């Protein structure tokens, strides 16, 4: 809703109204966001961290007369600064004056999760641990003693099952108590090895003697740890402070002095010891019984096995797209039926009453009647259904299996396996798919992925393929176009990977056992993608409809005709009037089909009403291919500009337009020359 | 020239073969420069060039390369251990140092530092006879499925990836299990401390392990 709002603004706003500010940190997939939803209800906004693509959820709620605000930080494995996610999580902890920090921990994977907890404890803020997914942990044969854990860490531990809202009330009470106590609670100091402790103490003393100022106002001990870990950001921040250079140099000397046994790699030792400590604590508080592998785990293993994995993937994809076509088709027919019988006549008479039957009235009808109907019949049935299914695949964990299976293929396109998610999302609507490339780590990947997404037929273009080709000359040709597009995406990806400097980013991804997604997070995820379609694509689609209406109704449209004729008729072998359709397609792709029919009637009289009488099968095929390849619509171009800048947006647009003309011309030439198709 | 032989040897030790593109990156020169240099080395009989595969050292080339590698790694040790030069700078400076070190100086450094086995980055230092005491580790990629192994070293210069792996607990000394290998040279699924991770081949070839 408020995607462009900076989170500073939002945090400042809520801060004035609430008693305590609470942040939620945790590893990815620990149920942190589900817990956040339970804590805040519907009362949340999404805001961008300034200058970053990472989004933060911020919400507030009232508990026993105390107003609490919650910030859902990005899920991270550590509080480093090596990715945007981590950086934002860490920065938010420093910058906002947080009263309590909830660290959400997956009870079934305690050792790894405690690593982040140990880092958070170093921050010297009141911490409450939400020991989540205790039910799942029990299923895997692990029982965690929350009391013992609390004693060892010196902070409150609350057991929760976020998916069912269990323990949330208790968590809130504990958080409020911790907030009231403030930092009076003595922090348990994590004990590292002698050598490391000595180095930390040494540096801490050195820092405190020189200055009381630390970057981001952290404690001298935390700053010392960061420098010994070789944290690039802290080193940079320090070099700007007074005495900073001396401190950084001292820290560097400490990290190399070490013993001469060859293991003088202190930065790695810090994380090694923290991991050792984390698994030591986990072992002490967890009792394990051996349990047979869970069905969810076995299914996950099956989905990535060499023999079953690929056939299963093919099956899932076929099921996914047939469901969309079938369910989407039913919904679409239903909606257009209702609209045409009930809404459309109403609109016509209302506009007729107000504006008469002149040009103005007709233009308005293009926009509010045809325009809105188009997005209702494409948007809601196909795009929404598609995103619901996609969210299901993502939340269940199956998309990770797909990323695993396809990583080597994606590598050839200059992407890593996880880029399959935005690419797939492109089959719904290109706009949210391009927004989705934010999850990719390098600009190179985002550029390649965005270019390829633009070439993935979205539901509007699928409608053209179905209407102009599948329904007229046969389904086989419809599938031929889809296959051809897939091939083209592959060729362009391989080409870009060769041309652009750099290498694909390596894949490192956690693989989760399959889960049954919660309805909450499913609907949230679906909406998250669909909202881009609604708020970005829809307004531009409607404006586009008005523009086309105005051009058409005023007759201005025809003046383009002669300009385009050589290109359209000469190169592509299409009737010259189709050129207009192709140009206007940039406003709304599915409009090309309606326009084609409408223009045919004007030019050729009533016979043109049948597409087959108007254009030969070859022409229809060339038309559909050209329409599918070039940049989908103004909405896509504007999102490209927003995400990658105008230069790249224009580059991608020009490239796809050129490619569309080239492919169309070759196809036309080959077909007329060799008679490949009837 | 010696610089090239050393770089080829380093890449051979790491990947088994030195591709010209990797060589260009390693030495920070253009692929064109590499191609002409490789032609030169071929004339001297130091390397053989296998099209589409890369460059391989001949016996004579290897002798030269090992000598340079020895001097380079000893120089690094000298810089970090005795002079306390920053770890990350040591490699760059050692590239200059190695050319002024002869075998006598190399032996002196070795003696002064009590015969270090590895460079500051954990790679073995060849002895005076040119033998490289390779630890019997192998890249994670070459492991079969359902095998357990211990991480020996991670040969990655880029800090972000190294840090990310370490935050997941993937670091030298950690035991892991290869659960699955994706078809078509895809990634590996590896279990560390009860969590499964997908690692691309490029990452997995940087991680060296010993079977247990």
Interface residues (C-beta under 8 A of the other chain):
Chain A: X77 X78 X80 X82 X83 X109 X111 X112 X115 X230 X232 X252 X253 X255 X256 X257 X260 X262 X264 X265 X268 X271 X272 X275 X279 X301 X304 X305 X306 X309 X310 X400 X403 X404 X405 X406 X407 X408 X409 X411 X416 X417 X503 X504 X506 X507 X508 X509 X510 X511 X512
Chain B: X80 X81 X84 X85 X86 X87 X113 X114 X116 X117 X118 X120 X122 X159 X160 X161 X162 X163 X164 X165 X166 X167 X168 X169 X171 X172 X173 X174 X179 X180 X181 X182 X183 X184 X185 X186 X187 X189 X193 X194 X195 X196 X197 X198 X199 X200 X201 X202 X203
